Amino acid sequence: DTSIAFSKCFCQQTDLPAHYQSHYELVTTILRDEIGLQLEESELLDTILGADEMGLQLEEASNATTINSTTTCKSSTHMALVWLTLDILNNNVLLEDTARIHRRFVLAICFWSWYNDDDSTLSSWIHTDGWMKTDHECNWYGIECDNDTGEVVSIHLPHNHLVGSIPMQLASLHQELQRVNLFSNAITGTIPTELRLLTRLVQFDMGVNRFSGSIPTELGQWTHLTELGLESNDFSESIPSEIGALTNLERLSLGNNYLLQGSIPHQLTHCTALVSLNLNFNDLRGTVPQDIVRLSNLEFLGLKSNKLAGSLPWSIGTLQNITQLELDDNILTGKIPMALGMCSSLKYLKLQGNRFTGSIPTEMGQLEQLLDFSVAYNRLSGSIPSELGNCRTLTFFDTNENVRLKGAVPSELGSLQNLQRFRFQKTEVSGEICDLFQNKSVSLFGECKECSDCCADC
């Protein structure tokens, strides 16, 4: 891009024209006043020239007499100032329009923070339409502005090969910014605590990046937030209890942060608007909160592959809207609650890889929408309940490696027209299994003692 290349080239010049230098200083003054005013309203600064990092970056950039140093030309703040000064000299934005100067400056910092032309595998963004050109900033790819005020309301750049880190200057867009979606990029570093100023946010999706450090407690100030996605990063420490203040939150995804530890904060059950809660593949310990009953709108609950222990609270049976319950690969003990049979919307019930004891509750037969039911790798005993024959939609049933599970397979299972897989390896399950399923395309995985060919998949 000509503007990008020209800004980089211009940054490296040693003999700068006087009119450029004067405009550069003027732009810096305007930004000090504009950002300083906004941040002062937010009580982050007493003055933009104080000891805060944002103010110092602007001050240092304005006092730079040599713009060709390697460090300076790699500073996203300084490169944004260089580009913005050239932008104004080319009459793309008027000096009197301080609000637009501010917006273009912050977005330019974002660009230089997330752009890397040194790495051949991530040489540039996939989509750069409009960025760093003469186009109005509200027409840049992924940017949405308010029709009346012109302020930025949304930054939507998922799957775009972004690298680098989140600039703290993003916080100065706090007046209108409502959505930030940078899902599936390669952004690193931590989430700046200054972003607490973005109190109008309703969506903040940073999933599938390379963030590290702790999840900031300041996120609890985003009380309008409905979607928080931080999954598949490298966050560590514990889930901040302050998230419990986000009572409008509908989707919370913190899964696949393998270093995320501690227990599930009971404050999460204050987020009563939650529809989806994903805590899969972490290192969480403790128990499943007893007051999970408060999450009555929950449709998806993912707690798989943690180290959760203790018994499953019976109150989980009150989650009438839940369709997918993933509790597999933990250390849960005790009996499978009969109350699960009251979760009439359940389609996927994953309980494998725990230490459940007792029998499979007959109440499971009340789950008429059940598609996938796995209780493999537990310590269950007794027999398979005939009531499961009422689960007409069941396609997958796994009882593998419950060595005390015994008895004949109920004939009612043979009437399940949608059943595709039935697994019973390393159990004492018996009966006329071949006869039950001989006219159906069911893959059987188990020891069929009474015949030699019906369990070819074993």
N, C-alpha and C positions, 0 to 999 in steps of 0.2 A: 504494500500500500504506500502511495507516494507521501501521504502525510506522516505516516509512521517513520518511513525511511528518512524523510527530510528532517523530522524532529531529532532523530538520532544523529544524523550528520551535523545538524546545526549545533547540537549539544557539545560536539567535540571541537568546535571552532575556538581559537584563542583570541582572535581579533574581532570582537563583536561590534556591530554598528551602534552608534550612540542612540538612535531612535529605538532600537530593540531594547537596549539596556534600560532606557527610561520607561518603556512600556512594561517591561518585566517587573520593575520596581512598583509601578502603578498597579499592575494586576495583583501583586503580592499584598499591597495595602488594601485593595478592595476585598480580597479573600480574608484577610485578617478581620476586617470589619464585619463582613457578611457572616462568616463562620463563627466569629467571636460573639456576635449578637445572638445567634441561634443557640450556641452552647451555653452562653450566660443565662439565657432563659431556662435552660435545662439544669442550671446549677452545677454543671460539670466544671466550669472555669470561673474564676473571678475576673480574669482577663486573658485574652488570647495570647498575650506575651508573657504569661506566667510560666511556671516550671513544668507545665504539662507537655507530653511528648508531641501532641498534635501542633501546639503553638510553636514549639522549638523547631519542628521540621520546617514550618513556613518561615520562621525567622532565619534559620540557617540558610534556606534556599534563597531568600531575598538578599542576604549579606554575601552570597557567593560572588567572588570577583573572577574566579577562574571556573568556567563551566565545562572544561574538557577533562576533568579528573575522572578516572575510571569509576570511583565510588559514587561521585555526584551523578554521573550519567546513568548509573544503574539504580538510582533512587527513583521509585515510582512517583513520589511527591514532586521531585524536581523535574522529571521528564514531563509530568502533567503540566507544570508551570511553563516549561519551554514550549510545549505544544499549544497551550492556551494563549500564550503571548503571540505566537505566530498566527493563531486563529483570529485574534483580535486585530492584528496588523493587516490581515487579509479581509477585514470587515465582515467576517462570518458571524460575529456577535458584537453588539454595541457596548462600549464601556459603561453606558448608563444602565444597562440591563444587568444589574448585579446578581439578581436571582438566577439568570441563565448562566452567568459566569461561574457562579457557585456550583450549579448542577453539572456543567460540563467539566469543571475541575474535579469533582468527586468521581464522576464516571470515568474520566481520564486516568485518575489514580487507580481505579479498579482495573482498567485495561492494562496499565503497565504493571500492576501487581500480579495479574493473572496471565500475562503474556510472556512467553519464553522462546526466543529464537536461537538459543544456544543448544537446545536439545533437539536432535534431529527427529526423535520419535514424537515430540510434541512441539513442532516448529511453530505452529500458530493455531488459533482457534479454527474450528470447523466452519462456523458462521461468524462473519465480521461485518455483515451488511450495514453500512452507514457509520460504523464506529471510526472515530478519529478522522472523519471527513467533514465536508461542509454541511452535510445534512443536519437538520434540527435534531437535537439529542433525543427527542421523543419519538423519532423515526428510526433510531438505531435498533438493530436486531435484539430482541428480548427485552426492550425497555418499553414500559407503558406509563403514560402520564395522565394526570387528571385533566379533563377537558376544560375545566374552568380556571384552575390555578396554574396549570402547566407543571406542577410538581411531580416528581417521579413517584409512582405508586407501586410499580412492580419491576423486579429484575429477574428475568426468567432465562437462564442459560444452562440448562441441563445437557449432559452428553456433548460438551463443547470443547474438550481438551484444555480446560483451564488448569493452570498450575499456580504455584506461589501460595500466598496466604491472604486472609481477609484483612483489608485495610481498616484501621480504626476510624478513618474519616467517613466511612459509610454511615456512622452514627449521626453525622450532621444532616442526613436526609430524613431525620426522625419526624418531621411535621406531617408527612403524607405517606411514607413508605409502608406498604401493607404486606407485600409478598416478596420473598427472596428464595429463589429455587436454583441451586447450583448442584443438583443431584448428579452423581456419576461423572465426576471429573477427577483431578489429581491434586486437589488443594491440600496443603499441609499446615502445620502450626496449630495454634489454639484459636478458640473463638474469643475475640477481644471483649473484655468486660464492658468497654464503652458502648457496646451494642445494646446495653440495657436501656438506652435512650429511645430505642425503636419500639415504643409502647403501643404503636398502632398496628403492629404486625399481626396478621392472621395466619400466615404461612411462613415457615422457616425450614427449608428442606436442604440439608447438607449431607444426605445419605450417600454412601459409596464414594468416599473421598479418603484422605489420609490424615485426618485430624488426630491430634494426640492431646495428652494432658487431661485435666478434669473437665466435666461438664459444668459451665459456670452457674453458680447459684443465682446470679443476676437474671437468668432466664425466667425466674419466677415473677418478674415484673411485667412480662408480656401477657397481661390478663385478657387481651382480646384474641389470643392465639387459638386457632382451631386445629392446626397441623404442625407437628414438630417431628422432623425426620433426621435422626443422627445415626442411623444404622450403618454397619459395615465401615467403621472407622477404627481408630486405635485409642479410643477414650479409655481412661483408667479411673481408679478410685471408685467412689460410690455414686449411686443415683441421688442427686440432690433432692432433699425433701421439699424444697421450695417449689418444685414442679407441681406439688399439690395445690398451689394457689391458682393454677390455670384451669379454672372451672368451666371454661368454654372449650377446652381441648377435646377434639373428637378422634384424632389419630396421634398416637405416640409410638414411635418406632426407635428403639435403642438396641435392637438385636445385632448380633455379630460384632460386638466389641469385646473381644475375648478377655480383656484385662479389667472389665467393669466388674467390681466386686461389691461386697457388703450384702445387705438384705434388701428386700423389696420394701421401700418406705410405705408405711401404712397411709401416709398422706396422699399417695396416689389414688386411693379410693375416694378422695374428695373430688376427683375429676369425673364427676358423675355423667358428663356428656360423652365420655369415651365410647367409641364404637370399635376401635381397633387398638390393642395394646400388644406390642411385639417386644419381648425381652429375651427372645431365643438366643442361644449360643453366646452366653456370657459366663461369668464365674460367680453368679449370685448364690447366696447361701440363705440359711434360715428357712422359714416356712411360707406357704401360700397364705396371704393375709385372711384372717377370719371374716373381716368386714368387706370382702370382695362382693358381697351381696349388694353393696351400694352401687356397683357398676351395672345397673339394670339395662343399659342400652348396648352393652358389649356384644359384638358379633364375632370378633376374633380375639382369642387370648393365646399368645404364644410364650410359653415358659420352658421350652425344650432345651436340652443340653446345658443345664446349669448344675448346681449342687444342692438343689432344694430338698429338704428332708421333712420328716414328720408326716402326719396324715393329711389327707385332702379334706378341707372343711366341707361339711354337708351343705353349707349355705350356697355352695357353687351350683346346686340344683335349682336355685331361684333365678338363674340367668336365662330367662325365657327366650331371649333373642339370639343367643350364641349359636353360631353355625359351625365354628371350627375351634376345637380345644386341643392344644398341643402341649402335653405335659411329659412327653417321652424323654428318656435318658436323664433322669434325676435320681434321687435316693428316697423317693416317696414310699411310705410304709402304710400298714394298716389295710383296711378293706376298701374296695372300690365303693364309694357312696351310692346307695340305692337311689338317692335323690337325683343322680344324673339322669335317671329315667324321666325326670320332669322337664328336662331341657328339650322341649319338643321341636326346636328348630335345628338341632344338631345334625350335621352332615359328616363331619370328620372328627373322630374321637381317637386321639393318639395317647395311649397309656403305656406303651412298651418301654422296656429298659428301666424299670423301677423295682421295688421290692414289695409290691402289693401281695397280700395274702387273702385267704378265704376264697369264696366262689365268685363266678361272674354273676352279678345280680340279675334276677329274672326281669327286673324293671327295665333292663336295656331293650327288651322287646317292645317298649312303648315308643321307641325312637323311630317313627315311621319314615323319616326322611334320611336316615343314616345311610351313608355311602361307603365309608371307610372306618373300620373298627379294628384296632390293634391293641392286644393285651400281651404281646409276646415278651419273653425274657422277664418274667415276673416269678412269683412263687405261689401261683394260684392252684387251687385244688377243687375237688368236686367235678361236676360234669358240665358240659355245654348246655345251657338252658334251651328248652324247646321253644320258648317264647321268642327267640331270635328269628324264628320263622315269620314273625309279623313285620320284620324289617324288609319290606318288599323291594326297596331300592338298593339294598346292600350289594356292593360289587367286590369288596375286598374284606376278608376276615382272617386275622392272623393270631394264632394262639401258640406259636413256636416256643419251645423251651420253657414250658411250664410242666415240669416233670411229674407233678402230682395231679395234673388234670387228666381225668380218665372217664371211662364210660363210653357208651355208644354215641355216635353222632346222631342227633335227633333227625328223624325222618322229615321234619318240617323244613330243615335246611335244603332238602332236595327240591322243595317247591319254589325256591328263590330264583326267579327267572333271570335276574340281572347279575347274579353272582359270577364273577370271573376268576377269582383266586381264593383258595382256601388253604391256609398253611397250618400244619399241626405236627411238624417235626419235633422230636424229643419230648413227646407227651405220651400218655397212655390211652389216648383216644382210639377207639376201635369201632367195630360195627360194619355193616354192609356198605362201606363208603363207595365202592365202585358202582354198585347197583343204584345208589342214590343219585349219582351224577353221570351215569353212563350215556344218557341222551342229551347232555348239556355240554357246552364248551367251557368247562370249568377246569382251570389249571390247579392240580392238586400237588401240594408239597408236604410229603410226610411218608411214614412207613406203612405201606398198605400190606398188612400181613396176609390178608385173605386172597390176594390176587397178585399177579406178577407184572401186569402191563398197564394198569389204569393209572399208576402214579409214575409215569415216565419222566416227569419233571423233578422227581426227588433228587 
